[in-house]
């Protein structure tokens, strides 16, 4: 029965091949590329509008980038389906909203990248009520909307990311930082604020956690570190070892003396030898570490409070002089003023007597009739 045996063998092969073509639980979603040995799934530039629901449970590194997710709703990652997912990259997905509970079902999540998304809504409860074990968060170019920045500040202050050790906020056009935004991040080691428009570091330096080791400030708009910022950096977190202030347009006038003292007294400033003046023209391009007092024209100290005090004294003297002159004029014309006052008094008295006389006539009917007969 060789023919029947061949037919049975062919049917068996067909069934086996058909079964192999059906995706088994834990298989790879059609638009993605999976590597079980590397525990990695990549769904890159596939025009996805939602997170694939059938991701394999073995995945530890998940890349969903360059798609069109638009929003990350609650339960975007099925509960208990991805117990080992530790690194999640969602950059460049046109995400505009991350809703409450969107990332709550990821118990092993340690790294999250939301860079390059035009976020307009970021729920402070995105990681759920109990917080997250997240250690690294990248939001490069994702916080252009002020409302999102305030939401992030509320999330950080709530303690939901208390385990965060690295926070990247670069390329967000930040002018100032929310007050107290980093106070609850007791484990924070690295803070990246580069490539922004920061004009001050009050909240970054004075409220940074004690374990902060690196602070990137390159390509910002600092120009000057005013308001005692160098002193705050000097007495800031004891673990702070690297501050990157490079590629800022430094204004080298008398106000830069505190910054120069801070740069010369220690080695915390990363790349300090490359820091150069941008203004004024006479010191353009000159290294900050080579600036001296003659370059700054600070031989005569400018003490604004003293100047104000001198101005107030001068104003008081002028007012006192004007008052004295006024009193002198009154004294010299005292007789004329006295006569003038007497004339005013007599005129007022005559006027009041006329009113009194008319009142008496109007009050007495007999005088009224007499006055009428006299008129006749």
Order of alpha helices (4+ residues) and beta strands (2+ residues): alpha-beta-beta-beta-beta-beta-beta-beta-beta-beta-alpha-beta-beta-alpha-beta-alpha-beta-beta-alpha-beta-alpha-alpha-alpha-alpha
